Amino acid sequence: KGLIEKFLAIERFLEKYPFYKGQFTFVQIGAPSRSLLKTYADTISAVEQEANRINWKFKTRNWQPILFLKK
């Protein structure tokens, strides 16, 4: 819960403080225990899309701001 909001906070932080780009990685672990439920799968898909969008916006050759792990 609140994963997209956390990712949006990372985005806003990097927009406001661009000198932190490359200085940290936000690691989020999502437990796929309910991945067979359609609503849960849809939520995970939306979370992954948001992480990818933000990573694409800020990434460098050797760094991305968000690491989303499904474990």
C-alpha positions as CSV (number, residue, x, y, z in Angstrom):
1,K,0.0,0.0,0.0
2,G,1.2,3.5,-0.8
3,L,4.0,2.3,-3.1
4,I,3.1,4.7,-5.9
5,E,2.9,7.6,-3.5
6,K,6.4,6.6,-2.2
7,F,7.7,6.6,-5.8
8,L,6.1,10.0,-6.5
9,A,7.8,11.3,-3.4
10,I,11.2,10.1,-4.8
11,E,10.4,11.9,-8.1
12,R,9.5,15.1,-6.3
13,F,12.7,14.9,-4.2
14,L,14.9,14.5,-7.2
15,E,13.2,17.3,-9.0
16,K,13.7,19.6,-6.0
17,Y,17.2,18.4,-5.1
18,P,18.8,17.2,-8.4
19,F,22.3,17.1,-6.8
20,Y,21.2,13.9,-5.0
21,K,20.9,12.2,-8.4
22,G,23.1,9.1,-8.3
23,Q,23.6,9.4,-4.5
24,F,21.0,6.9,-3.4
25,T,18.7,4.1,-4.5
26,F,15.3,3.6,-3.0
27,V,14.7,-0.2,-2.6
28,Q,11.2,-1.5,-2.4
29,I,10.3,-5.1,-1.9
30,G,6.9,-6.2,-3.0
31,A,5.7,-9.6,-1.8
32,P,3.9,-11.4,-4.7
33,S,1.9,-13.7,-2.3
34,R,-1.4,-12.7,-3.8
35,S,-0.2,-12.3,-7.4
36,L,-2.9,-14.7,-8.7
37,L,-5.6,-12.2,-7.7
38,K,-6.4,-9.9,-10.7
39,T,-6.7,-6.7,-8.6
40,Y,-3.3,-7.4,-7.0
41,A,-1.7,-8.2,-10.3
42,D,-3.1,-4.9,-11.7
43,T,-1.7,-3.0,-8.8
44,I,1.7,-4.5,-9.1
45,S,1.7,-3.7,-12.8
46,A,0.8,-0.1,-12.1
47,V,3.6,0.1,-9.5
48,E,6.1,-1.3,-11.9
49,Q,5.1,1.1,-14.6
50,E,5.5,4.1,-12.2
51,A,8.9,2.9,-11.1
52,N,9.9,2.5,-14.7
53,R,8.7,5.9,-15.7
54,I,10.6,7.6,-12.8
55,N,13.7,5.5,-13.5
56,W,13.6,6.5,-17.1
57,K,13.3,10.2,-16.2
58,F,16.3,10.3,-13.8
59,K,18.5,7.3,-14.6
60,T,22.1,7.5,-15.7
61,R,24.3,5.0,-17.3
62,N,25.2,3.4,-14.0
63,W,22.3,4.4,-11.7
64,Q,18.5,4.3,-11.3
65,P,16.6,5.9,-8.4
66,I,14.2,3.0,-7.7
67,L,14.8,-0.7,-7.4
68,F,11.5,-2.6,-7.2
69,L,12.0,-6.2,-6.2
70,K,9.2,-8.8,-6.2
71,K,10.2,-11.4,-3.6
